[in-house]
Amino acid sequence: MYKHIKKIVLFSILSLYITFFSCKTSESNNKNIVYKSSPKAVLGKPKKLLIFSKTNGWRHKSIPSGINAIKKLASENNWIVETTEDSLQFNLNHLKQYKALVFLNTTGDILNSQQQEAFKTYINEGGGFVGIHSASDTEYDWPFYAEMIGAQFKNHPEQQKAILRVHKNDNHPAIAHLDDTFQKFDEWYNFKKPVQKHVNVLLELDENSYSGNKMGTKHDIAWYHTYEGGRIFYTGMGHTNETFVNQDFIQHLKEGILWSMGEKNVPINENGEDLLDANLSKWDVWMGAVHPSVDIDFEKSEDVKKGKPMGLNNDPKKVFSVKKDENGNDILHITGEIYGGLTTKNEYGNYHLTAQFKWGEKKWEPRLYTKRDSGILYHAKGVHGAFWNVWMASLEYQVQEGDCGDFIALGNVYGDVPADRLKDKDGNFKKFVYNPKGKEVPLKWAGGFESGQASKSELHEKPNGEWNTLEIYTINNESIHLVNGFVVNRVKNARYDIGGKTIPATRGKIQIQSEAAEVFYKNIKITPITKFPETYKNQ
């Protein structure tokens, strides 16, 4: 008995010894360090995070403090953190293992062209990114990075206290713990240009609260957005060692990392949100190729599906604009003159989307002699222009004369629809039509699929010129289409092919199409839901 007890004690001591030293990391070489979360961390598969702190310019003394702060977060949040200053690690096979990359006070030109391409593909395939402080003082000559980071460093006044305004109208968890304003000591960057329109601002500097060089414009200092497939979070704080032990900053950083990794989302207001306002503040615009019939100084193409797109927030013809009706309500006016997509800045999931629409009078090339067409795209994923150089890969709620509520799979986002398979008079396949009791049919415009579209079950549209109510209910990767209160389609098992994998499509951006027809939308509202209404379960 004594020998048996002795063996147990020795085994326990040995186990503790191995556990202790397996979690400890060496500080002797800061080029490639692995730090694993402690046994106290939250249960579940650990998420991997890469901290990149290479500098080719000013070197911040706070980099070690930043690494230590994120290591501590790792021990509390079940992350595995690796740190490196080796650009050779920027190859796609290596980057794919990480849920997010943290650029911690990087400076200058730090990636060659091949490494930049690997980074870009990583972002396009859904990788996360967190930029801290001088991450905006990095890769000035790389347009992709410049758009992704949102702003580029110009100069700064001396380090001092400043008052920051918190954009509480945004529900991002990185600012949920902060008061409406707070004061902090740091080095406050001025940027070459104001922060780009496509980001969501979280924190703004009060330029009256400090002295020295200023921007003289609205001075944003922390923001986030989903860019070309990846979640991007940037904070301008992080120059001083003291910042990385400031608990408000640590909470801000932690929530930014969790969001970038997809572990947390920005919630929809519980009472719903109006997505339409006079400034289209919740939307970006992506404009496609220009037909030769359009009077504009831009490269043109007869085939607008293949021509050069005008790109992000470049809408000189005001294809998308907001007007007021006779009662002062906001009306989205889409001229249709150029193919384009009005795109939400944020991604959404588990919601009820409602909108009203009616057709205008104008039609444009290349669809002068076809049905008026628009569409609401949801669970939109990845890069702009994935489909016809204009729209994102997504599930489409078709908005077309006589076809409202049809489902169309765009690109690599697709799903299954319970449907009947209809044939023409010669016995050949004609189309799929939604039937709640039909066989579930996988739909995608790709080899091995019979079609990428399922028609509505019934026609419930009103005559042209009258307002129609369109609704989408979506829970996880299932959705229901309604036209004027009637269920007309249902998509199940929505999924997304990306990076050699197929993953569930449960959330994404929303796009409203411009497709050569004048159309009006109003009362665009999104409300969070946790289940489908009982009324529509079997329709």
C-alpha positions, 0 to 999 in steps of 0.5 A: 500500500505504501509503495502504491501511494508513493507512486501516485504522489511521484506521478502527481508531482511529475505531472505538475512539473510537465504542465508548468514547463509546457506552458512557460515560454522563453523570452530569450528569442522574441522572433518566434514565441508561442504562448499557450493559454493556462489551464484556467482558461475557458474550455473549448478548442483554443483559437490561434492568434499571430502577433506581428511586430516587425518594424522598418522605421520607428521602433516603439519601446512599448512592443514588449508591453503589448505582447505581454498584455496580449499573452495575459489575455490569451491566458484568460480567453483560451487563445494560443498566441504566437509572436514573430517579426519574420515576414517569411511567415506570411505565406498562405499555408502558414497564415491559415492556422490563425483566426486573426493577425495582430499588427502591433506597432509595425512601421514601414514597408515590412512585406514583399509582393508575395507576402502581401498577396498571401496576406490579401488572400488570408483576409479575402478568405475570412481572416481577422486583423487587429491593428494597434497604433502604428499599424497605420504607419505601415505599408504606405504604398500598398493600396489594399492595405491603405483601404483596409487600415482606413487611414495613414499616419501623418504626424503627432503632437507631443504625448499628452492627455486628451478627451475621447468621445465614444460613439455609443450609437454603435453596439460594438463590444469594444466600446460597451464598457466605456462612458460617453467620454473619457480622458487618456494619456497617449500619443495621438496620431494625425492622419494624412486624410480623414478616416475613410467612409467605409469604416465604422468609427468607435472613438473620436478625439476632441481636438479642443482637449489637447494642444499641438498639431491637429487635423482640423477635421473630425478626428477619429482614432478607433474603428472597425469594418468588414473589408473584402472578406475579413474583419478589421479592427484598428485602435490608435492608442498603444504608444506608451507602456502604461496603455497596455496595463490600462484596464479600459484599453485592455477591455477595448483591445480584448473585445476588438480581438474577439470580434476580429476572430468571429467570436463576438458579433455586433448585435442588432438593437433589440427593438430593431434598426432603421437602415436607411437615413439621409446620408446612407451612413450605414451603407457603402456603394460598390459600382460595377462596369460602365456601359457605353451609353452612360455619359461619364468619363470612365472606361466603358464596356459593352459587356458590363459583366466583365468590364472594369468596375468603378469600385468602392464609394465611387458613384459620381452619377448618384445612382444611389441617393436618398430623397424625401417624400411628401411626408418627409420620409427617407426614400432610397432612389436607385436610378439603375443607370450603372450596375451597382450594389448598396452594401451595408457596412456591417454583417448581420445574422438571425434577423427579420428584414423588411423593406418596401419597394416600387418600380420607377419609369426609367430603364437602361442599357443593357436591359432596355428590353427586358424585365425591370430588375433589382434584388436584395442580396443577403449573407453576402460574403467575401470580396466585392465584385465576386459576381459579374464584377459588381456583387458579392457572393450571396443569397439573392431575394430576387426583385424583378417584374413578375419574379419577386421572391425568387431565390438565386445563388450568387457565386460561392454562397448557395443553398437548398430549396424544397422544390418541384422540378418542372419540365417543358412540353418536350420533357426537358428541365425547365425550372425549380419552383418552391414547394414546402413539401417538395424535395430539397434541391441543392442550387448553385451556378456550378458544375454538378448542379442542375440550376442556381435558381428556384422560382417563387411558389406564387405571384403576389406582386402589386401593379407597377407604381404601387408599393410592395412589402418584401420580407426576409426571415433568417435564422442561422443558415435557413431563410424565408422569403415573403412578398406582401405577407405571403411565404413564396420561398425558403432556403435551407442549409445555406453554405459558402465555399471558401479557401477549399472548405465549405462552411455554413453561411449564417450571416453576412452583409446586405446588398441592394442591387442597381440593375438597369431599372429605376426603383425606389425603396423605403422603410428598410428595417432590421430586427433581431429574432431567435426563431421563425414565426410559428405561422410560417414554419410549414408554409 
